[in-house]
Amino acid sequence: MNVQFKKGVLELCVLILISKKDQYGYELAQNISSKITVAEGTLYPLLRRLTKDDLLTTYLLESTEGPPRKYYSITKKGFDYMFRLISEWRQFSEAVDQFIKEGMENGEN
């Protein structure tokens, strides 16, 4: 998949996944990677920025498999931002779909 496509939607995907269930970094990376290949080195700076911008909060939870894990939780501000991004994504993807449809109708590949 095109790297620029992934960069553009990774933030939205992270917010959506965390809005469904608080997650720790590795768990989140696994969930995203099930559909989109992403390097952990890309994900952690994004999580730090979203936390710094008060879109996510963190808390530690003991783990049976080692040290405590840092979980990420979405804030009210994060929910508001996520819904705005979803709206923008829908408008954008509909416009792109329209370009594709028009291009295919004109015999372009």
C-alpha positions in Angstrom: 0.0 0.0 0.0 1.2 3.5 -0.8 3.1 5.0 2.2 1.4 8.4 1.8 -2.1 6.7 1.9 -1.1 5.1 5.2 0.3 8.3 6.8 -2.9 10.1 5.9 -5.2 7.6 7.7 -3.1 6.2 10.5 -4.2 8.8 13.0 -7.9 8.2 12.2 -7.4 4.4 12.5 -5.7 4.8 15.9 -8.4 6.9 17.3 -11.2 4.6 16.0 -9.5 1.5 17.5 -8.9 3.1 20.9 -12.4 4.5 20.9 -13.7 1.0 20.8 -11.4 -0.3 23.6 -8.4 1.0 25.5 -5.3 -0.6 24.1 -1.6 -0.7 24.8 0.9 0.1 22.1 1.9 -3.4 20.9 -1.8 -4.5 20.9 -2.7 -1.5 18.9 0.1 -2.1 16.4 -1.1 -5.7 16.0 -4.7 -4.6 15.4 -3.7 -2.0 12.8 -1.2 -4.4 11.1 -4.0 -6.9 10.7 -5.3 -4.6 7.9 -2.6 -2.1 7.2 1.2 -2.8 7.4 2.7 -0.2 9.8 6.0 0.0 11.5 5.9 0.4 15.3 8.4 3.2 14.8 5.6 5.2 13.1 3.0 4.4 15.7 4.7 5.4 19.0 5.5 9.0 17.9 1.9 9.3 16.8 0.6 8.0 20.2 2.9 10.5 22.0 1.6 13.4 19.9 -2.0 12.4 20.4 -1.4 12.2 24.1 0.4 15.6 24.1 -2.6 17.1 22.2 -5.0 15.8 24.9 -6.7 13.5 22.4 -5.6 10.4 24.4 -4.7 9.8 28.0 -2.5 6.9 29.4 -2.6 4.7 32.4 -0.5 1.8 33.6 -2.0 -1.7 34.2 -0.2 -4.7 35.6 0.5 -7.5 33.2 0.8 -11.2 33.9 3.4 -11.4 31.1 6.0 -8.9 32.4 6.1 -5.2 33.4 3.0 -3.0 33.6 1.6 -1.9 30.2 0.8 1.7 29.2 -2.8 1.7 28.0 -4.2 4.5 25.8 -7.7 5.8 26.3 -9.5 8.4 24.1 -10.6 11.7 25.7 -13.8 13.8 25.0 -11.6 16.0 22.8 -10.3 12.9 21.1 -13.8 11.7 20.3 -14.8 15.1 18.9 -11.6 15.2 16.7 -12.2 11.6 15.6 -15.8 12.4 14.5 -14.5 15.4 12.6 -11.9 13.3 10.9 -14.4 10.7 9.9 -16.6 13.4 8.3 -13.6 14.8 6.4 -12.5 11.3 5.4 -16.0 10.5 4.0 -16.0 13.7 1.9 -12.5 13.0 0.7 -13.0 9.4 -0.2 -16.3 10.1 -2.0 -14.5 12.7 -4.1 -11.7 10.3 -4.9 -14.2 7.6 -5.7 -16.0 10.0 -8.1 -12.7 10.7 -9.9 -12.0 7.0 -10.2 -15.5 6.3 -11.5 -15.3 9.1 -14.1 -11.8 8.0 -15.2 -12.9 4.4 -15.6 -16.0 5.5 -17.6 -13.7 7.3 -20.0 -11.7 4.2 -20.6 -8.7 5.2 -18.4 -7.0 2.6 -16.3 
